[in-house]
Amino acid sequence: MILDRVPERALIELRGRTWRARTSDRTIAQIAQLRNGVYSKADHLIVRPEDRPVFIERHLRRLEAMRREGAVEPLGEGRFAIPPDYVHRALSADQARHGPADVEVRVLDVRPLHLQTSARGVTWLDKVAGGFEPDPGAGAMADEARRLGQERAEIRKGWGIGDGSKLTDKDMLALWTMEIETQFKKLGKGEKLVVKAEEGQLFSGVYNDRVHMGGRTYAAVESRTVVTLAPWRAGLEACRGQGLTGVLQAGQVEFRFGERGRCVGLEL
């Protein structure tokens, strides 16, 4: 996970985990296996013609990094010889470069703790109360979370959601529905359709705002008739008010702005 896509003061969890083979490395190996042990942009398009250029470019950058590690052999003109044990070689290179364990970052809630008490939607405090997240444990932050959790319980009671500190699935659904209705009404202003970006489908409009829904942050891209919600990233803030075109692929969005290409300040 790239932390520059996480809002400041968001609640996150850090865990160490053993390195695993990357999806991109598996894709490279699969394509090379079907193309006589060679990977290139052309080979990728032959095997997976639906993949967009920016997606293929990420694989080429990965291979350039693995070339420097000696895991693949360059053949020139963007072509690489991929050995049968490439996935193992790439994994070993990651372990040698970064250590035996990777740090896994999980966003618990994009809102800081003190803003979760009155949030009209599902928060991390609610998930703890509902048993969907473990008790915060011991320490100053855990004590603060329990105190704010009690405040949150009182506010939920005022909304008629939750009796006591325990939340049911029905209560969680009520909070989720409240958040969706509030955000969609705000974004659509009662006139425009609000949709989430779908895998592989192009969307366009003007980036004017970001919104929090369901524990995630989205960029609201507004056209004349539709508001499209796409995964937000910090670099977009330099591009507010600009027209863009985007496409969601493998959970990531490639944005392009106007006729000049990418907006200055947007980090992919």
Secondary structure, DSSP 8 states (H G I E B T S, - for coil): --GGGS-TT-EEEEEEEE----HHHHHHHHHHHHTTTEE-HHHHHHH-TTS-HHHHHHHHHHHHHHHHTTSSEEEETTEEE--TTHHHHHHHHHHHHH-SEEEEEEEEESS-HHHHSS-SS--HHHHHHTTSS----SSHHHHHHHHHHHHHHHHHHHTT--SSS---HHHHHHHHHHHHHHHHHHHHTTTSEEEE--BT-EEEEEEEEEEEETTEEEEEEE-SSEEEEEE--GGGGGGTT-EEEEEEETTEEEEEETTTBS-TT---
